[in-house]
Structure formats: structure tokens, C-alpha cells
């Protein structure tokens, strides 16, 4: 499996590996945010997950894989860049990968930053599916996504698939608008430029659906009751207007010893320009020393 990656900054600087969420390309880590980290003296690496962007794609029926394999790609990227260890900065489902790596291979994680994610072992995907299908949540489940999130994806599941590039990109912008949340103005022109970039650099845009198949292939990917084993200094970041995983950050911070929770005013589930300075400052402080 070929994994596309790129790095910025000096090789002698402390390394940060950026891990994006499910079905997401590495360029969703904004260039301005990456630039702030490199200007702060960090060697920054971002990469496309398998079956996204410029990384390799597979025929899942002929060559299936699980989220264990997606997690192991973290090690492959680190090895390819000659890193025995790195600061992991993770978004959404990338945060599950980062938490898993921090438990499984603590010697490879200098620090952990988790943004807009859920606690490992919380079965967040099951919570979302129960919400979308109207099933009751068992006692002790993670908080549900917002009603706006549920309504959007219910409608998306019922709608016919888009048939051309314009319709695909319009749908991607609508999804970005939802995930952006309601706390900050939404820049539709900037969203279109980003989604056009994502569309046009993908080898096969439909291949991202393989991540869902990988989740179904091994539903018990997430080990439970292990976050107390995380030794890496941990920063947990959540937006005040998080639509997908509201309140999940506090649960992560509670379960990881010594973890610190940071709430970013106005932020939803995306990384808009208004929060780059605050996020970068927090990450630089957390990865110092």
C-alpha cells in the first residue's frame, strides 16, 4: 500500500505527525495552520490515509483491510520519515488512531493532541448509527450528535448519489457547512476552493467508502478501558459548537491521566482560519521541550 505524505520544516526540529480523520485527506490540515507550526520550530508531516487523496486505492472485495491496518499506517509513515517517535496531533477519527498508538506503542509518542475526537473504546460510530436510525441509546453511551447533524445525514442517506463533478462538490460543501457548526461565519468561497482541491487530487474519490467497509470488517477495533494506560502528555481540544461529537472531549480528558481539556470558542468540527492562531499556539506550547 502506497501512502502519500509530505513534510515541512527542518529535519532537526521536533517532529509533529498530523493524523486526519476517517475518509479524509491530509490536506484538510490547513496550510496556514501547518505554516504556523513550522514557523514555531516544528518539523510537520501530514499524509493521506489509504484510499484517500494521492495514496493507494484498493478493490476492497479483493484486498480487504481493517482499521487495525489504518492504525498501522501511522507507524509506516513514521518509519518512512525516519522517526522513532513524534508528537501526534490528531483530528476526529484520527484521534482514535492516536489514542490507540499511545496505548500500544507509548515509546513512539512524545505527546498527544486530540481535536474533535471521541474516546477510544466509546464506539462513537455505533452511537451515530443509532441516532440516524432512531434507535434508543444504551445507558452510558457517548453523547449523541446534534439534531442538525442527524437530520443532514438522514437526508443524505435517502438522496440519490450525485452524478457529476459540480454536484459532488456542492454536496461536499454542504457537508463542510454542517460540520463547521454555527459558532463562526461560514466562508462558502473558501469551502469551494478546498473541496475542489480535495476532489481533483483524489485518485478515486469513491474509494473513501472503503473506510466504512474496514470498520464493518472489524467492529471491535477500539479496545475498551485502556485510556488510563496513556503515558504521553495529552491535550484534548473541542469546539464549543461541535456538531458530531459534543462533549466527547471532556470524556477523553477525564479518562487519560493528567490530560488537559481546551474548549475553542466558536469552533465546530472543522479547522477554519479564525481558530488557526489559537490552535497552533496551543499545539506549540504542548509540544515544547
C-alpha positions, 0 to 999 in steps of 0.5 A: 500500500502506497501512502502519500505524505509530505513534510515541512520544516527542518529535519532537526526540529521536533517532529509533529505527525498530523493524523486526519480523520476517517475518509479524509485527506491530509490536506484538510490540515490547513496550510496556514495552520501547518505554516504556523507550526513550522514557523514555531520550530516544528518539523510537520508531516501530514499524509493521506490515509489509504484510499484517500487523496494521492495514496493507494486505492484498493478493490476492497472485495479483493484486498480487504483491510481493517482499521487495525491496518489504518492504525498501522499506517501511522507507524509506516509513515513514521518509519518512512520519515525516519522517526522513532517517535513524534508528537501526534496531533490528531483530528476526529477519527484520527484521534482514535488512531492516536489514542490507540498508538499511545496505548500500544506503542507509548515509546513512539509518542512524545505527546498527544493532541486530540481535536474533535475526537471521541474516546477510544473504546466509546464506539462513537460510530455505533452511537451515530448509527443509532441516532440516524436510525432512531434507535434508543441509546444504551445507558452510558453511551457517548453523547449523541450528535446534534439534531442538525447533524442527524437530520443532514445525514438522514437526508443524505442517506435517502438522496440519490448519489450525485452524478457529476463533478459540480454536484459532488462538490456542492454536496461536499460543501454542504457537508463542510457547512454542517460540520463547521457548526454555527459558532463562526461565519461560514466562508462558502468561497473558501469551502469551494476552493478546498473541496475542489482541491480535495476532489481533483487530487483524489485518485478515486474519490469513491474509494473513501467508502472503503473506510466504512467497509474496514470498520464493518470488517472489524467492529471491535477495533477500539479496545475498551478501558485502556485510556488510563494506560496513556503515558504521553502528555495529552491535550484534548481540544473541542469546539464549543459548537461541535456538531458530531461529537459534543462533549466527547472531549471532556470524556477523553480528558477525564479518562487519560491521566493528567490530560488537559481539556481546551474548549475553542470558542466558536469552533465546530468540527472543522479547522477554519482560519479564525481558530488557526492562531489559537490552535497552533499556539496551543499545539506549540506550547504542548509540544515544547521541550 
